[in-house]
């Protein structure tokens, strides 16, 4: 029995050693062959773990973010479109980029914030000129 256990430990250690290292800066971009990460009716196209801790979508379709603790002061803008690569839609205030309200009111680490509700198919969250979250609505 101990021989078999030793062999299993050796095999598992070899598999782990050959696995690629994933840092906190890894951006999840699901490929066409991999099953995509989803939040409610949204498929994740881009998810930057260096900025974002988690996403949730409630029963009304409101999207909430939880940022990494060192990113709670980030200045977030949100852009929406109906088709991938299409021109951005304007928000109700006439602007193409929505400036997150929590930019001025502040966020707390470990707390859901930056609630967004939209009928747009594509939603992009930006910080520092970089898209850190890109969602595609799969169903209504």
N, C-alpha and C positions, 0 to 999 in steps of 0.2 A: 504494500500500500504506500509506503513512504517513497519508493522508487517512482511510482506513478505521480504522486504529489510533486516530487522534484522535477519531473519532466514537464508537468503542467506549469509550474512556476517559471521554468526556463523558457517555455513557449510564450507565455504571457509577457514576460519581461522583454523578450525579443520583439514581440508585436508592438509593445509600448515604445520601445526604443526607436523603432522605425517609423512611428507615427509623426507627422509634421507638427512642429510647435505652433500653437495658436496663441497670439498675444492679445492683449486687451484692445489693440488697435485693428484687429481683424474686422473686415467689413464683410457681412454675409450677403452674398449675391447668388441666390439659388440658380443653378443651371437648369436647362430644359430637362435634363435627365434626373435631377434630384427633386425630391418632393419639397416644395417651397414652404417656408414658414408662413403661418397665417395668424391674423388677429381678427376675429369675427369674420366679416365678409371681405376682408382685405388680405391680399397676398403681398408679401414683403419683396420688394425689388432691391432695396438697399437698406442696410441696418448697420450703422457704425457703432460698435460697442465701446469705442473710446468716448463717445458723447452720450449714448443712450443706454440706460439700464434695462428698461422694459416698456412695453406698449400694452394698452388694454382698450377694448371697445365694448361699451355697455349695450344694453338691450335696445336703446334708442338710436344707436349708431354713432354716439359721441366717442371721439378718439381722445385718449389721455396718454401723456408721456410721463415717464419717470427717468430723469436724467441721472447720469453718474454724479456722485457727490461733488466732484471737482468741477462740474459743469453747470451747477445751478445758477450761476451768474451769466450764462451764455445769452447772447442777443439773438433770438430765434426769429426767422421770418418763414412764412408758409406760402406756398404757391400751389395753384390748382389748375388742372386742365381736364378736358374730356377725352383726349387721345394722347398716347405717348408721343412726345416730341412736338405736339401741337402748341399753338400760341397759348399763353396763360390766360385763364379767365379772370375777369375782374371781380373783386369782392364787392360786397354791398356798398362800400365806401368809394368805389371807383378805382381803387388801386389794384395792381397785379400782385403785389406782395402784401401779405397781412403781417403786421408786426405783432408778435405775441404780447398779450397784455401783461403776462408775468415778467416781461423784460423790465417793466417799470415798477411793478408791485413786489417783485421778488419771489423766489421759489425756496422751498425747504427740501433738504436732502431726504430721500425716502418717501416723498409724498407725491401723489399723482397731480399733474398740473397740465397747463397748456391745452385745455379742452377745445376741440374743434368739431364742428358738425358741418358737413357739406354734401351736396348731391354730386359733386365732381367725381369722375372715375379715378383720376390720378391726383395724389397729394404728395407734395415735396416739402420737407422741413430742412431749412438751411441755417447754418451758423458759420460765420467767418468765411463766406464765399464758397462753402462746401455743403453739398447735399448729404445729410447724415441719416435721413429716413425718407424712403420713397415707397409709397403704398399704391396698390392698384385694387380698386373695388371689383370683386368678382361677381357679386350679385347685389340686387337692391333689397 
